[in-house]
Amino acid sequence: MKSSPWIAGGIIILVSLLITLPQLGHKSLWSDEAYYVKIAGESPGTVVFAARNDFHPPAYLLSQHVVVSLFGKSEFVARLLSAISWLGIVVMTWYWGSKVIDPRVGWAAGLWAAISFYGLETACNATSYSFYGALSVASLFAFWWAVEGTGGSKAWILYAIAQTACVYTHHYGWGTFAAVNLYFLVTLKGRRRQWIPWVIANAVVLILYLPILSATIAQLTLRIGALARVRPGGDSLATIGQRLIGVVYHLGAGYIFHGPGWREVMTNPLFWVTVVIVFGMAVTGVFAIVSRRKVALFLGIFLVVHLAGMIKSQADVLSFPNLAPVFGLLAASAAVKWMERRWWIAMIPLWIINGVGYGIYGSNNAPYIFGITDFRAVAQRIVAESQADDVVMTDLRRTGTAVFEYYYPKKFVARDHFDEYKFEFWVQGVEMGRFQSTTLLKDDLKQAFDNGASGVWYLIQYGLDKSVLEPMQEARAVYRSDIWSTPETMVAKFYPPGK
């Protein structure tokens, strides 16, 4: 029936909405989410200024600024842009797969994306990754429409717009730019009539990027400086090996350098989702090499380029939501080609993994990807036990106290100074001061108490490794403290000398 593809699309969209929308307010904001919501609520000028001193371009924050200005800052609204973006990924995967490859491929890949546990976590994350992923996929498919389809000038314009928005949202967008143009060069034979629009479209992207080029240079300078402090000897062979392992561990550096033991890794459903994704990359990479179909080569190059970028940047899989639909399209293509009528059997393992993920997710009210810390509950406890002149500090730098400002904007007196990576504090009734960027927690505590703090609540997270535990232990040897903890967060309240 002519209407059957649209019925399939309607079912896929409905499934995606039913899975995603009820979950948007399901868990507390984690630290980065709270930071981005906090900045997005400021003026556009402040948003751009903050983005310049962060590691990401400003498009997501400016878009989020519009959303929170119109609809408020609830947890549901904070994640709404990401949810809509993931829905866009699902729709584009279904539609492009159906039109370009095979209706069965579009149905299989689109439905897998719609019910993906990975997709749910991406959609319920109020950061730029899902938004960037949607723009990356739009750029990818628009480029195909221009080069291999009949889109003509409309497709080239759409590609230029989507690709520009992509690099304005995340620096990983240059991976998409590199991948699609590499495909063009590899298949250059017979494309004489496309050279001029290809050059013009890419020139437009580069020219439109110039206004934020200086901000990008400033961000790279910050990042290079940060990496130099973390890895003063540069990237060793062992470090590169850890990154390769980190790709399989989903959270990359989070598991390799800070994370839980093997039991926690092996029981995390996202670990198994990642195993399937990485294994799928290898299988589909071979499929792309041996296949003579241009579409397989197109998607295969995209996967290889982004996998290389993932390893180089030490990023986790969540940072690349554009990989999931491409993998799904290639996997479904291979299944349809090799298994013919029983192609759907190849999708069963993915559905099983999603079922396990949903079961664990449904039994846990706390953030799952980024640990199980319920920041809402932590903030509530500190509110209940704190005094008026207490100060809140964290080891999370720019993002830490944003969580507490989000849940209790008028209660907590500690806040982050985002234009410099330093702590800024304010004790009620006492003049403004600033914690210098130092690894000596006891020096920061002394400065707070000298300025009149009645107590300092200090939070450490990210696996409680040696680098964050040692400063706390040194400070506890100087100041009396009470400690309580969650599985991934330790909270200490330090008291002034003599109390």
Buried (B, 14 or more C-beta within 10 A) or exposed (E): EEEEBEEBBEBBBEBBBEBBBEBBBBBBBBBBBBBBBBBBBBEEEBBBBBBBBBEBBBBBBBBBBEBBEEEEBEBBBBBBBBBBBBBBBBBBBBBBBBBBBBBBBBBBBBBBBBBBBBBBBBBBBBBBBBBBBBBBBBBBBBBBBBBBBEBEEEBBBBBBBBBBBBBBBBBBBBBBBBBBBBBBEEBEEEEEEBEEBBEEBBEBBEEBBEEBEEBBEEBEEBBEEEEEEEEEEEEEEEBEEBBEEBBBBBBBBBBBBBBBEEEEBEEBBBBBBBBBBBEBBEBBBEBBEEBEEBBBBBBBBBBBBBBEBBBEBBBBBBBBBBBBBBBBBBBBBBBBBEEEEEBBEBBEEBEEBBEBBBEBBEEEBBBBBBBBBBBBBBBBBBBEBBEEBBBBBBBBBBBBBBBBBBBBEEBBBBBBBBBEBBBBBBBEEBEEBEBEEEEEBBBBBBBBBEBBBBBBBBBBBBBBEEBBEEBBEEBBEEBEBEEEEBEBBBBBBBBBEEE
